[in-house]
Amino acid sequence: MSTTRTQVVKFLKQGEKGERGATLRGPQAWSDCIVGYAFQAGVSGDEWKDVVLYNGNYYSCKKSHAKTASNYPGSTTDRNNGYWQLGDKIELVATKILLATYALVENLGVTAIEMKDSSGKVLFQAKDGKVTCRTGDFEDVSVTGNLTVAQLRYKANVVTDGKLGCSFVYGSGSCVLPSLAEGEFMRVVVFNPQITKTYMPMTLTGESPADRFLSESGDYFRDQETSIVLVGWYELIGYNNGGGTLWLYQTIRSDM
């Protein structure tokens, strides 16, 4: 007895390769975009899909156009031309998670990030392996490689709770110099001119009881001090000296 089995095999035509879609750009503040800025809707041929923040709401570009003073989201020009659509939570939830309202960027993609001011000048850019920043404040930054600068301007008299937080001290009073860790080195300039005979000197002490001061002409073993009183122009070099910081100081000019 023989058995015959019939099986149907279907052949499917391979689909065409899809085109790469547009990249989300934004959200960026409407006020940060200059007049003439080209918004894109992310349709075929567009590189970007723009999202803007206007009056606390997110709007998605539905029709590519250039910015004018009168075609802001919700305007008569917008309604007549269908430029913007109020963004829904589903469309923008990922964007809201990734970007805080304050941290608006001009261009968020996989290869570049840009931030521009109201005139279109690039303030921050991360592109092609290079980071360029033209403004901003940096705090507690460590540089492990080479640093090239055109000009250095020091903040003077940055003293918090009596502790020195700068490298240049001007005037009279007292302050505490920081204790330095192993491998750290610090240079401090003190400028305390004798304007009048009653002008007060500058008194320096160390942050740790083990910190010491030593004049350039002093003996290392006999002349170390726990504090010094300065009048004039002095330079100090501090370094960790096995448990404490030793500040070596020299007089640049004392008759000022």
Buried (B, 14 or more C-beta within 10 A) or exposed (E): EEEEEEEEEEEEEEEEEEEEEBBBBBBBBBEBBEEEBEBBBBEEEBEBBBBBBBEEEBBBBBBBBEBEEEBBBEBEBBEEEEBBBEBEEEBBEEBEEEBEEEEBBBBBBEEEBBBBEEEEEBBBBBBEEEEEEEEEEEEEEEEEEEEEEEEEEEEBEBBEEEEBEBBBBEBBEBBBBBBBEEEEEBEBBBBBBBEEEEEEBBBBBBBBEBBBBBBEEBEEEEEBBEBBEBBBBBBBBBBBBEEBBBBBBEBEEEEE
